[in-house]
Structures are given as C-alpha cells and as structure tokens.
C-alpha cells in the first residue's frame, strides 16, 4: 500500500463503487460482479500456487495472475475509456500463450477415458476450484449488460479454464495420484 494513503475512503458506504474513468455504479452491478469474479479467480489461483506446485505450473500461473489483474482493471473501467488506462490490454497472443501451455502440460498425461471429479491431490483440488471460479467469471463477463466485453477477454477466460483443468491433471500425475474418475450412477 502507498504510504500516506488510507485503505478506507468511505465513498462506497452508499453501496456504490467508482470505475476507472469516473463513473459510480452499484456494487451489485453486473460489471462489478464480473471483475469481482475475475479477482476471485486470481485469488483461487494464488491459493493453488501456495500448495507447492511444480515449477512449470507455478511459472505459468504467475503470468496468469498478472494477466487477470490487467483483465480485471479493464472490466473495472467505464466502457469506452479503456485507452486512457495506459496499459497493454490482453490480446489474441495471450490466449495463444495459454494454448501452448495447455499443449505443454498435456505431454505425458494419460488420455482421458472418462470425466474426472475435482480432487486427487490437494494441488489438483485447488486448481479445479480455480477452474470453476474462472468459468463463473466467464459467465459474468458474458452477462455484462452495459457494454459487451471484448472477444479477447471471453476467449482468454475460456482458455484459462481449460488450462486449469489440464494443470490439475498434471498436478496429480506429478504427485503420482490418480485422477478421480466419474462413474455415472447406476452404471
């Protein structure tokens, strides 16, 4: 935190928050819900990283956390004012970077023969939780009603949830723990 800047401003005591660009919106708005869930995804990834992931996964996720902060900042901006943020927004190359990480993480994993349940190791369970929060963030971004999000944001979140799934499987494989297969009831 910056020295001399108080954490509390009291400006949100009326149930509103400020967006980058100056507008105030209700804290219950779909925009705040979307960027809040992106922040929650970032926190869930932080929890997963704290479980002691192997270096490849930890490195990939360190970059993802920076991306998510950037993505959240864009969503917390008044629509149409993003250029005033003076930061490079996510683009197609960022989703492609996630695709490469997916491909690299899948190397050596056994092929999927069934759906898997979240779990196995603590690391995989934490990554699965981050994946489900990421899917909720994606739904929140798609639900924006004041202005649609850029397609690059939706694609990025979609790829990220895929990446988190593969990294959960990789975590189990690295630790010698089997994925938990889903067996349909009555089968």
For each residue, the residues with C-beta under 8 A, 3 or more apart:
1: 5 7
2: 5
3:
4:
5: 1 2
6: 9
7: 1
8:
9: 6 12
10: 13
11: 14 16 17 18
12: 9 15 16 17 27
13: 10
14: 11
15: 12 26 27 28
16: 11 12 24 25 26 27
17: 11 12 24 25 27 32
18: 11 22 23 24
19: 22 23 24 25 31 76 77 78
20: 73 76 77 78 81 84 85
21: 77 78 81 84
22: 18 19 78
23: 18 19 78
24: 16 17 18 19
25: 16 17 19 29 31 32
26: 15 16 29 32
27: 12 15 16 17 32
28: 15 32 33
29: 25 26 32 33 146
30: 33 34 140 143 144 145 146
31: 19 25 34 35 75 76 144 146
32: 17 25 26 27 28 29 35 36 76
33: 28 29 30 36 37 140 143
34: 30 31 37 38 75 137 140 141 143 144 149
35: 31 32 38 39 72 75 76
36: 32 33 39 40
37: 33 34 40 41 133 136 137 140
38: 34 35 41 42 68 71 72 75 137 140 141 157
39: 35 36 42 43 68 72
40: 36 37 43 44 133 136 137
41: 37 38 44 45 68 130 133 134 137 160
42: 38 39 45 46 65 68 69 72
43: 39 40 46 47
44: 40 41 47 48 126 129 130 133 134
45: 41 42 48 49 61 64 65 68 130 164
46: 42 43 49 50 65
47: 43 44 50 51 126 129 130
48: 44 45 51 53 61 123 126 127 129 130
49: 45 46 53 58 61 62 65
50: 46 47
51: 47 48 122 123 126
52: 123
53: 48 49 57 58 61 123 167 171
54: 57 58 170 171 174
55: 58 59
56: 59 60 104 105 170
57: 53 54 60 61 105 167 170 171
58: 49 53 54 55 61 62
59: 55 56 62 63
60: 56 57 63 64 101 105 163 167
61: 45 48 49 53 57 58 64 65 167
62: 49 58 59 65 66
63: 59 60 66 67 97
64: 45 60 61 67 68 98 160 163
65: 42 45 46 49 61 62 68 69
66: 62 63 69 70
67: 63 64 70 71 90 94 156
68: 38 39 41 42 45 64 65 71 72
69: 42 65 66 72 73
70: 66 67 73 74 87 88 89 90
71: 38 67 68 74 75 90 153 156 157
72: 35 38 39 42 68 69 75 76
73: 20 69 70 76 77 85 87
74: 70 71 77 82 85 89 90 150 153
75: 31 34 35 38 71 72 141 149 153
76: 19 20 31 32 35 72 73
77: 19 20 21 73 74 81 82 84 85
78: 19 20 21 22 23 81
79: 82 146 147
80: 147
81: 20 21 77 78 84 85
82: 74 77 79 85 89
83:
84: 20 21 77 81
85: 20 73 74 77 81 82 89
86:
87: 70 73
88: 70 91
89: 70 74 82 85 150 152
90: 67 70 71 74 94 95 152 153 156
91: 88 94 152
92: 95 96 152 155
93: 96 97
94: 67 90 91 97 98 152 156
95: 90 92 98 99 152 155 156 159
96: 92 93 99 100
97: 63 93 94 100 101
98: 64 94 95 101 102 156 159 160 162 163
99: 95 96 102 103 159
100: 96 97 103 104
101: 60 97 98 104 105 163
102: 98 99 105 106 159 162 163 166
103: 99 100 106 107
104: 56 100 101 107
105: 56 57 60 101 102 109 163 166 167 169 170
106: 102 103 109 166 170
107: 103 104
108: 173
109: 105 106 166 169 170 173
110: 173
111:
112: 115 116
113: 181
114: 181 182 183
115: 112 181 182
116: 112 169 179 180 181 182
117: 180 181 182
118: 124 125 128 129 132 168 180
119: 124 125 128 180
120: 124 125 168 171 172 175 177 178 179 180
121: 124 125 171 172 175 177
122: 51 125 126
123: 48 51 52 53 126 127 168 171 172 175
124: 118 119 120 121 127 128 168 169 171 172 177 179
125: 118 119 120 121 122 128 129 168
126: 44 47 48 51 122 123 129 130
127: 48 123 124 130 131 164 165 167 168 171
128: 118 119 124 125 131 132 164 165 168
129: 44 47 48 118 125 126 132 133
130: 41 44 45 47 48 126 127 133 134 164
131: 127 128 134 135 161 164 165 168
132: 118 128 129 135 136
133: 37 40 41 44 129 130 136 137
134: 41 44 130 131 137 138 157 160 161 164
135: 131 132 138 139 161
136: 37 40 132 133 139 140
137: 34 37 38 40 41 133 134 140 141 157
138: 134 135 141 142 154 157 158 161
139: 135 136 142 143
140: 30 33 34 37 38 136 137 143 144
141: 34 38 75 137 138 144 149 153 154 157
142: 138 139 149 154
143: 30 33 34 139 140
144: 30 31 34 140 141 147 148 149
145: 30
146: 29 30 31 79
147: 79 80 144
148: 144
149: 34 75 141 142 144 153 154
150: 74 89 153 154
151: 154 155
152: 89 90 91 92 94 95 155 156
153: 71 74 75 90 141 149 150 156 157
154: 138 141 142 149 150 151 157 158
155: 92 95 151 152 158 159
156: 67 71 90 94 95 98 152 153 159 160
157: 38 71 134 137 138 141 153 154 160 161
158: 138 154 155 161 162
159: 95 98 99 102 155 156 162 163
160: 41 64 98 134 156 157 163 164
161: 131 134 135 138 157 158 164 165
162: 98 102 158 159 165 166
163: 60 64 98 101 102 105 159 160 166 167
164: 45 127 128 130 131 134 160 161 167 168
165: 127 128 131 161 162 168 169
166: 102 105 106 109 162 163 169 170
167: 53 57 60 61 105 127 163 164 170 171
168: 118 120 123 124 125 127 128 131 164 165 171 172
169: 105 109 116 124 165 166 172 173 179
170: 54 56 57 105 106 109 166 167 173 174
171: 53 54 57 120 121 123 124 127 167 168 174 175
172: 120 121 123 124 168 169 175 177 178 179
173: 108 109 110 169 170 176 177
174: 54 170 171
175: 120 121 123 171 172
176: 173
177: 120 121 124 172 173
178: 120 172
179: 116 120 124 169 172
180: 116 117 118 119 120
181: 113 114 115 116 117
182: 114 115 116 117
183: 114 187
184: 187
185:
186:
187: 183 184
